[in-house]
Amino acid sequence: MYKVVGVRFKKAGKIYYFDPGAYQIEKNDYVIVETARGVEYGKIVVPIREVGEDDVVLPLKQVVRPADEQDRFQVEENTRDSRKAFDLATEKIVEHQLDMKLVDVEYTFDRNKIIFYFTAEGRVDFRELVKDLAAVFRTRIELRQIGVRDEAKMLGGIGPCGRMLCCSTFLGDFEPVSIKMAKDQNLSLNPTKISGLCGRLMCCLKYENDEYEEVREKMPDIGYTVNTPDGKGKVVGLNILERMLQIELFEHKRVLDYTLDEILQSMGKSVQ
């Protein structure tokens, strides 16, 4: 077992584990850690706990130290300078007539590098742009192309449900979402109804999908003949969310509603 704390560097960003060492740090404290990008300023979102080897990436790096007031001032200064860098880089992109959209600019905590996040339809030759930016900022420059889902996560917004986007508020990672999930949940397959602001399928299609799949496996398909407490009939409708079936009875020539449990008990848990 390893003693760790979970650190997040961006709102709704991925959580990374670090060894707290001898420091007594708690949730919502800020710390300085060393990552592959260099020295970073992060927030404790998972308090000290023990996890198994499968849950960590070894070797586990230690927390350098708890953050202080000076570190907070440094982060605020980096944020202000990032906004200025965004405006200047936007001008340079226009000058070079590059087919790319700048989304965000970020200084690493130690100001050792500036990262420019952008979206583009295809590959972009930005070598001359990098030279111009390096001459202005006199530090390492990284241009990172991101997808439309990452863009929505960075910029935020309000989804079709009227709430702030899940990806920008609490989703640490994007999970695969398929059109089959919408079909299984009997949702409209109109792209405008099941797509988010990013233009991709909404992440929330995944939330209840496991429950739908579990119930759907137990339900007979429409058109199947089943036994009911009132005799045999044909399945003409399904309500997966409420675990209900509409059965057209052969003898009575009428449609009645039954729970999934009633049908399974009558059928001996088998479908004809």
SULPEQUI-V583486 format. One record per helix or strand of 2 or more residues. SS is the DSSP state (a for helix, b for strand). FROM is the first residue (numbers start at 1). LEN is the number of residues. If there is no record, write none. Layout:
# SULPEQUI-V583486
SS,FROM,LEN  SS,FROM,LEN
This chain:
# SULPEQUI-V583486
b,2,7  b,15,5  b,30,6  b,38,14  a,53,3  b,62,5  a,69,27  b,101,7  b,113,7  a,127,11  b,140,6  a,148,8  a,166,4  a,179,6  a,191,4  a,203,4  a,209,10  b,225,4  b,231,9  b,244,6  b,255,5  a,260,8
